[in-house]
Structure formats: structure tokens, C-alpha cells
Amino acid sequence: MARRRNRRILVPGAEQQMDRFKAEVMRQEGYQTPEDRPNDVKYEVAESLGIPLQPGDNGRLTTEDAGKIGGRIGGSMVRELIRRAKEKLSR
């Protein structure tokens, strides 16, 4: 049986900032991220990868495909965080 992870941000109130950061990074990557729904960028990423992701039940989505979508988003965010940290350290 698959287990769902309970991922939550540890700093109270940081969710909005992380959503804004996600939207900013994904816009830099060329995706049209809605300001009010930054998590919807996953559908555009899935479409660009040829993965059939839809709102609601995606029971037939493979773990590999889900990882490709999340990896594209999370990887872009991590790269940007590293770039910003390097920039800050170099000053």
C-alpha cells in the first residue's frame, strides 16, 4: 500500500512566501504560473513533458512520471536557492 507523505513547511506562515518563490522561479523557467494558484504550474510542466496530469484522480500516473513533474519544479527551486546563496556569499 502506498503511503502519502505529510509534507509541510516547518516555519509557520512561510507557505505564502514559498508559493511566491515557486511562481517566480517557474516564470523564469518559461512557464505561465498563475499568481493566485502557483501549484497549478504542475499541469503546465506535465503537459510540456507529455505526461497526462489532470485535476482530481491521477491513479494511473506512474511514480516515475510524478517524479519527473515534481523534479522539474523542485529542481528549479533548489538551483535558484543555490544560485542566490552563492551570490550572497560572494559579496
Secondary structure, DSSP 8 states (H G I E B T S, - for coil): ---------SSTT-HHHHHHHHHHHHHHTT----TT-GGGHHHHHHHHHT----SS--TT--HHHHHHHHHHHHHHHHHHHHHHHHHHHH-
